[in-house]
Amino acid sequence: MKKPAPSRREVLRSAAILAAAGPALAGRAVHAEVARPAGAPRIDAVLRTAIGSHEVPGVVAMAANEDGIIYEGVFGTRRVGSGQPMTRDTVFRVASMIKTITSVAAMQLVEQGKLELEGPLPEIDPILNSPQVLDGFDETGKPLLRPAKRPITLRHLLTHTSGFCYRLWDAELGRYATAFNAMPRARRADLPRVPLMFDPGERWEYGTSIDWVGRIVETVSEQRLDNYFREHIFEPLGMADTGFVISAEQRAREASVHKRKPDGTLEAEPLEKPSTPTKFSGGGGIYSTAPDYLTLARMLLSGGSLNGARILRPETVALMNRNQTGEIETGRLKTVAPSLSNDVDFFPGMHLRWGLGYMITMGQVQGGRSPGSLTWAGLLNTYYWIDPSKRVAAVFMTQVLPFADHHALRVYRDFERGVYRAVGAA
């Protein structure tokens, strides 16, 4: 059923919000190459109203099909109270959205025969190569560990079924860390810094699996991760604003992180201090822009190539897009630190699975993406989806904590529905 056109009252309410908010709500000019669909003004209105209602400080939202960009909207400010407007090229910290990039890198090495999804992993660390599973705690609080029933494979890592978890969403792992750190140094030497929380392949839990994939990519390719990404992914695709380290010019375009206060308002945090790291993670710590990340999504939507650059073979992308976790449910997280993350359940009641790098929605989203669509997100409420059936890919960028912020998610969902209405695909 099509959503009815906005009532006169809704239009007047939106106009009042815009008038009160002033120029910060005016969307920046759309890039010249974008042929806006007839429904674009309706998406604009949704995003403008969200800014006026202080649901998000600013947003860059873009969508594309195989032919190119079909929508982009740029609204609000990079930092609440600064008056500095969002721009198309605003730089965001996209956190775990790097995991898709790392997965692409690993699958390139699989294509080259340098890695296997089921074969033995390179000898990197006993934590990875001789893993131990946490089996609870004794009456004194001492961790009880045992060897894993089977080796960890690349497939386990890419699907988050390895047993590696994040303390942010696993209280028992936090308890282990506390017990481990309280032990004498000599005793700690006999225990893993990080145990598995279950045997590989038996459950799904989000965690540091892709961090390990990044180390594997470095070992097998004999390149530092930043160099590998730049040479094999970013430069071929023209992703000039994506990387672990940003220049002074890029930093001048960076959006601030905002924290959601108990009363629902947003408070801007200082920008992180500039640094020059020499070690890089496959699981986080990267910067990007909406146009850059949409380029990556379009490459995957197009079967591994874009604008003449072949990144992956079509059959590799097809494999990544298939359910790799069988009947194991994925995608739901219970927070341990509400200041950093809400509980996560993006699609209540829907079966969710994992491919080789991202979550797969198994059902139809009302008014939105198709069954078999691919998606994930970053801690600061950056999101993307790829819909292979309806040939649509999109990104939604803002900078808000906690993760799965209810306000940001509502705007993201309204944006999604607007995209499908606008292209007549829903």
RAFENSUL-V48191 format. One line per field, one symbol per residue. burial: 1 if it has 24 or more other C-alpha atoms within 12 Angstrom, else 0. Layout:
burial = ???
//
This chain:
burial = 000000000000010011001001111101000001101101111111111111111111111111011111111111110000111111111111111111111111110001111000110001111111110000000011101101111111111111111111110111111011000000000011111111111111111111111111110110011111110111011111111111000110111111110000011100000000000111111111111111111111111111001111100111111111100011111010000111111110001111111111110010111111111111111111111101111111111111111111101111111111111011
//
